[in-house]
Each structure stands twice: as structure tokens, then as C-alpha cells.
């Protein structure tokens, strides 16, 4: 009877040791998967940071380009206004020249 009890205890211990080994293998596998996912996550977060930096850079580039465009538009408008004033002045001078030509021709 003691032999049977001993035999059952040894079988129970053997099954427990087998279960412990199985659990340790599962734990090892789960830790490996967890570590791999952490590395993937870190890479993705690093990539996201690079993308956000690039987005910020592009935003700054966009603001610089817009400021340059606005400056060029203002310069163009000033030049257009100056051209109109010069054309008006040319017209005035042409009229005066014609007036003086007519006056001279009369004399």
C-alpha cells in the first residue's frame, strides 16, 4: 500500500514537473512574443516621431513659401501700380507735348 502511495506521488510529481516544463516553455514563448512586439512598437513610434518631424518641417516650409509668395505678390502689385502711374504721366506728357506743338505751330 505504501508502495502504491509512493507510486501515485511519483506519478503526480512527474505530471507536475511536466506541467511546470510546459508552463515555462509557454512563458518563454510569450515573453519572446512580448519582447518582439515591444521592439516593433518602438520602431513604429520612432518612425512616427520622424514623420511628425517631417510634417512640422513641411509646415514650416509651407509657411516660408506662402510668405515668399505673399511678398512677391505685394512687389508685383507695387510694380503694377507704379506702371499705371508712369503710363498716366506719359499720357499727361504726351498731351502737353501735343498742346505745345499745336501752340508752336500757331506761332
MDAnalysis code that builds the backbone (N, CA, C; Angstrom):
import MDAnalysis as mda
import numpy as np

u = mda.Universe.empty(321, n_residues=107, atom_resindex=np.repeat(np.arange(107), 3), trajectory=True)
u.add_TopologyAttr("name", ["N", "CA", "C"] * 107)
u.add_TopologyAttr("resid", np.arange(1, 108))
u.add_TopologyAttr("resname", ["UNK", "UNK", "UNK", "UNK", "UNK", "UNK", "UNK", "UNK", "UNK", "UNK", "UNK", "UNK", "UNK", "UNK", "UNK", "UNK", "UNK", "UNK", "UNK", "UNK", "UNK", "UNK", "UNK", "UNK", "UNK", "UNK", "UNK", "UNK", "UNK", "UNK", "UNK", "UNK", "UNK", "UNK", "UNK", "UNK", "UNK", "UNK", "UNK", "UNK", "UNK", "UNK", "UNK", "UNK", "UNK", "UNK", "UNK", "UNK", "UNK", "UNK", "UNK", "UNK", "UNK", "UNK", "UNK", "UNK", "UNK", "UNK", "UNK", "UNK", "UNK", "UNK", "UNK", "UNK", "UNK", "UNK", "UNK", "UNK", "UNK", "UNK", "UNK", "UNK", "UNK", "UNK", "UNK", "UNK", "UNK", "UNK", "UNK", "UNK", "UNK", "UNK", "UNK", "UNK", "UNK", "UNK", "UNK", "UNK", "UNK", "UNK", "UNK", "UNK", "UNK", "UNK", "UNK", "UNK", "UNK", "UNK", "UNK", "UNK", "UNK", "UNK", "UNK", "UNK", "UNK", "UNK", "UNK"])
u.atoms.positions = np.array([
    [0.827, -1.188, 0.000],
    [0.000, 0.000, 0.000],
    [0.869, 1.249, 0.000],
    [1.898, 1.320, 0.797],
    [2.822, 2.458, 0.787],
    [3.497, 2.588, -0.566],
    [3.769, 1.407, -1.146],
    [4.389, 1.419, -2.460],
    [3.457, 2.090, -3.475],
    [2.161, 1.777, -3.396],
    [1.173, 2.367, -4.300],
    [1.071, 3.874, -4.070],
    [1.060, 4.265, -2.784],
    [1.012, 5.694, -2.464],
    [2.242, 6.407, -3.018],
    [3.391, 5.768, -2.821],
    [4.643, 6.338, -3.329],
    [4.603, 6.432, -4.851],
    [4.090, 5.364, -5.480],
    [3.988, 5.338, -6.942],
    [3.085, 6.483, -7.424],
    [1.912, 6.677, -6.777],
    [0.984, 7.743, -7.151],
    [1.633, 9.117, -6.956],
    [2.340, 9.306, -5.853],
    [3.019, 10.583, -5.595],
    [4.079, 10.851, -6.655],
    [4.808, 9.813, -7.034],
    [5.839, 9.991, -8.071],
    [5.202, 10.333, -9.415],
    [4.073, 9.668, -9.720],
    [3.366, 9.981, -10.971],
    [2.820, 11.411, -10.932],
    [2.263, 11.798, -9.774],
    [1.758, 13.154, -9.620],
    [2.889, 14.162, -9.767],
    [4.000, 13.908, -9.107],
    [5.161, 14.795, -9.223],
    [5.665, 14.840, -10.666],
    [5.661, 13.692, -11.329],
    [6.108, 13.646, -12.718],
    [5.192, 14.491, -13.597],
    [3.861, 14.349, -13.381],
    [2.908, 15.159, -14.164],
    [3.080, 16.646, -13.834],
    [3.307, 16.958, -12.563],
    [3.508, 18.351, -12.166],
    [4.774, 18.916, -12.796],
    [5.837, 18.133, -12.809],
    [7.090, 18.585, -13.425],
    [6.905, 18.797, -14.932],
    [6.142, 17.878, -15.560],
    [5.848, 18.030, -16.989],
    [5.041, 19.312, -17.213],
    [4.064, 19.550, -16.330],
    [3.237, 20.765, -16.445],
    [4.092, 22.009, -16.226],
    [4.999, 21.963, -15.252],
    [5.901, 23.086, -14.990],
    [6.753, 23.359, -16.231],
    [7.292, 22.306, -16.845],
    [8.092, 22.477, -18.061],
    [7.260, 23.112, -19.179],
    [6.008, 22.601, -19.344],
    [5.120, 23.164, -20.367],
    [4.859, 24.651, -20.102],
    [4.564, 24.970, -18.839],
    [4.286, 26.362, -18.488],
    [5.512, 27.243, -18.719],
    [6.689, 26.739, -18.361],
    [7.912, 27.514, -18.582],
    [8.151, 27.760, -20.064],
    [7.867, 26.750, -20.901],
    [8.013, 26.934, -22.350],
    [7.005, 27.965, -22.863],
    [5.768, 27.893, -22.353],
    [4.758, 28.864, -22.771],
    [5.148, 30.273, -22.320],
    [5.631, 30.369, -21.080],
    [6.077, 31.670, -20.565],
    [7.211, 32.209, -21.427],
    [8.159, 31.349, -21.736],
    [9.294, 31.769, -22.575],
    [8.798, 32.251, -23.944],
    [7.854, 31.502, -24.541],
    [7.300, 31.891, -25.842],
    [6.551, 33.209, -25.763],
    [5.764, 33.373, -24.697],
    [5.004, 34.616, -24.540],
    [5.929, 35.808, -24.310],
    [6.988, 35.608, -23.530],
    [7.946, 36.701, -23.300],
    [8.655, 37.079, -24.596],
    [9.003, 36.075, -25.381],
    [9.664, 36.353, -26.664],
    [8.723, 37.147, -27.574],
    [7.450, 36.745, -27.617],
    [6.468, 37.469, -28.436],
    [6.294, 38.893, -27.922],
    [6.197, 39.029, -26.575],
    [6.057, 40.358, -25.963],
    [7.247, 41.242, -26.325],
    [8.460, 40.705, -26.205],
    [9.664, 41.491, -26.499],
    [9.701, 41.890, -27.972],
    [9.297, 40.972, -28.840],
    [9.266, 41.275, -30.273],
    [8.261, 42.393, -30.563],
    [7.083, 42.313, -29.905],
    [6.069, 43.354, -30.099],
    [6.546, 44.693, -29.548],
    [7.258, 44.661, -28.427],
    [7.798, 45.910, -27.870],
    [8.788, 46.538, -28.841],
    [9.640, 45.711, -29.449],
    [10.608, 46.231, -30.424],
    [9.883, 46.814, -31.630],
    [8.862, 46.089, -32.123],
    [8.075, 46.599, -33.261],
    [7.421, 47.931, -32.901],
    [6.843, 47.985, -31.696],
    [6.186, 49.214, -31.246],
    [7.192, 50.358, -31.168],
    [8.373, 50.089, -30.630],
    [9.395, 51.132, -30.524],
    [9.810, 51.636, -31.903],
    [9.975, 50.707, -32.846],
    [10.326, 51.111, -34.215],
    [9.219, 51.977, -34.817],
    [7.966, 51.558, -34.604],
    [6.845, 52.326, -35.150],
    [6.762, 53.702, -34.490],
    [7.001, 53.764, -33.188],
    [6.976, 55.063, -32.501],
    [8.110, 55.952, -33.010],
    [9.291, 55.369, -33.209],
    [10.401, 56.144, -33.760],
    [10.053, 56.657, -35.153],
    [9.434, 55.777, -35.966],
    [9.022, 56.181, -37.315],
    [7.985, 57.303, -37.243],
    [7.042, 57.178, -36.289],
    [6.022, 58.225, -36.124],
    [6.674, 59.554, -35.750],
    [7.680, 59.511, -34.870],
    [8.371, 60.749, -34.493],
    [9.040, 61.373, -35.706],
    [9.687, 60.530, -36.532],
    [10.320, 61.053, -37.744],
    [9.278, 61.669, -38.674],
    [8.136, 61.008, -38.798],
    [7.078, 61.541, -39.666],
    [6.535, 62.854, -39.115],
    [6.354, 62.937, -37.811],
    [5.860, 64.187, -37.221],
    [6.879, 65.314, -37.430],
    [8.158, 64.983, -37.287],
    [9.203, 65.981, -37.534],
    [9.138, 66.444, -38.990],
    [8.963, 65.503, -39.907],
    [8.882, 65.850, -41.333],
    [7.647, 66.701, -41.605],
    [6.533, 66.345, -40.958],
    [5.305, 67.135, -41.121],
    [5.535, 68.565, -40.620],
    [6.186, 68.687, -39.460],
    [6.490, 70.019, -38.921],
    [7.394, 70.784, -39.885],
    [8.426, 70.087, -40.410],
    [9.337, 70.734, -41.367],
    [8.578, 71.212, -42.600],
    [7.692, 70.352, -43.103],
    [6.917, 70.730, -44.291],
    [5.991, 71.897, -43.984],
    [5.441, 71.916, -42.763],
    [4.597, 73.038, -42.368],
    [5.382, 74.336, -42.359],
    [6.607, 74.259, -41.837],
    [7.460, 75.454, -41.818],
    [7.830, 75.857, -43.240],
    [8.161, 74.852, -44.077],
    [8.463, 75.146, -45.481],
    [7.272, 75.799, -46.151],
    [6.084, 75.266, -45.868],
    [4.866, 75.807, -46.462],
    [4.660, 77.255, -46.031],
    [4.882, 77.535, -44.746],
    [4.716, 78.921, -44.260],
    [5.754, 79.839, -44.913],
    [6.986, 79.343, -45.066],
    [8.019, 80.166, -45.723],
    [7.652, 80.438, -47.180],
    [7.178, 79.400, -47.868],
    [6.792, 79.561, -49.279],
    [5.620, 80.537, -49.389],
    [4.645, 80.399, -48.482],
    [3.490, 81.310, -48.510],
    [3.938, 82.749, -48.251],
    [4.831, 82.934, -47.294],
    [5.326, 84.282, -47.000],
    [6.066, 84.843, -48.212],
    [6.867, 84.015, -48.862],
    [7.594, 84.455, -50.063],
    [6.604, 84.805, -51.176],
    [5.584, 83.953, -51.362],
    [4.565, 84.228, -52.391],
    [3.851, 85.539, -52.096],
    [3.468, 85.748, -50.822],
    [2.788, 86.985, -50.448],
    [3.674, 88.202, -50.718],
    [4.966, 88.076, -50.380],
    [5.899, 89.175, -50.618],
    [6.010, 89.458, -52.119],
    [6.122, 88.400, -52.912],
    [6.226, 88.584, -54.360],
    [4.945, 89.196, -54.939],
    [3.788, 88.771, -54.426],
    [2.522, 89.353, -54.891],
    [2.455, 90.843, -54.568],
    [2.910, 91.216, -53.370],
    [2.914, 92.637, -52.986],
    [3.877, 93.420, -53.878],
    [5.058, 92.843, -54.113],
    [6.030, 93.506, -55.010],
    [5.424, 93.686, -56.391],
    [4.783, 92.638, -56.905],
    [4.163, 92.707, -58.220],
    [3.093, 93.787, -58.250],
    [2.268, 93.854, -57.205],
    [1.208, 94.858, -57.162],
    [1.799, 96.267, -57.117],
    [2.864, 96.449, -56.338],
    [3.527, 97.762, -56.289],
    [4.058, 98.136, -57.673],
    [4.662, 97.171, -58.353],
    [5.188, 97.440, -59.694],
    [4.054, 97.768, -60.668],
    [2.944, 97.046, -60.536],
    [1.786, 97.332, -61.389],
    [1.275, 98.749, -61.138],
    [1.183, 99.131, -59.864],
    [0.725, 100.480, -59.521],
    [1.689, 101.527, -60.070],
    [2.987, 101.237, -59.935],
    [3.986, 102.175, -60.458],
    [3.861, 102.271, -61.980],
    [3.647, 101.139, -62.651],
    [3.468, 101.158, -64.110],
    [2.265, 102.010, -64.508],
    [1.177, 101.885, -63.754],
    [-0.016, 102.693, -64.057],
    [0.282, 104.182, -63.895],
    [0.997, 104.521, -62.813],
    [1.339, 105.936, -62.605],
    [2.236, 106.443, -63.746],
    [3.188, 105.612, -64.157],
    [4.070, 106.023, -65.252],
    [3.293, 106.180, -66.549],
    [2.347, 105.266, -66.797],
    [1.544, 105.387, -68.017],
    [0.692, 106.650, -67.969],
    [0.144, 106.954, -66.795],
    [-0.640, 108.186, -66.645],
    [0.249, 109.396, -66.894],
    [1.440, 109.389, -66.331],
    [2.386, 110.507, -66.520],
    [2.773, 110.633, -67.987],
    [3.004, 109.477, -68.654],
    [3.340, 109.507, -70.085],
    [2.190, 110.149, -70.867],
    [0.957, 109.749, -70.551],
    [-0.210, 110.330, -71.228],
    [-0.274, 111.842, -70.999],
    [-0.028, 112.268, -69.751],
    [-0.049, 113.701, -69.447],
    [1.029, 114.432, -70.254],
    [2.231, 113.835, -70.306],
    [3.316, 114.477, -71.048],
    [3.014, 114.519, -72.538],
    [2.409, 113.446, -73.061],
    [2.030, 113.434, -74.482],
    [1.033, 114.562, -74.775],
    [0.074, 114.751, -73.881],
    [-0.925, 115.809, -74.079],
    [-0.259, 117.189, -74.046],
    [0.653, 117.374, -73.109],
    [1.345, 118.657, -73.035],
    [2.190, 118.891, -74.284],
    [2.860, 117.797, -74.739],
    [3.669, 117.931, -75.958],
    [2.779, 118.319, -77.131],
    [1.636, 117.659, -77.271],
    [0.714, 117.987, -78.360],
    [0.211, 119.430, -78.235],
    [-0.079, 119.831, -76.991],
    [-0.544, 121.196, -76.767],
    [0.538, 122.202, -77.188],
    [1.789, 121.938, -76.739],
    [2.875, 122.852, -77.093],
    [3.168, 122.819, -78.587],
    [3.078, 121.616, -79.198],
    [3.274, 121.506, -80.660],
    [2.221, 122.355, -81.379],
    [0.997, 122.255, -80.928],
    [-0.104, 122.999, -81.558],
    [0.125, 124.505, -81.376],
    [0.529, 124.893, -80.148],
    [0.784, 126.316, -79.879],
    [1.939, 126.822, -80.754],
    [2.998, 126.009, -80.846],
    [4.147, 126.390, -81.662],
    [3.751, 126.530, -83.137],
    [2.936, 125.572, -83.603],
    [2.532, 125.600, -84.991],
    [1.694, 126.854, -85.289],
    [0.965, 127.306, -84.290],
    [0.151, 128.504, -84.483],
    [1.051, 129.746, -84.567],
    [2.166, 129.710, -83.898],
    [3.052, 130.869, -83.884],
    [3.889, 130.811, -85.139],
])
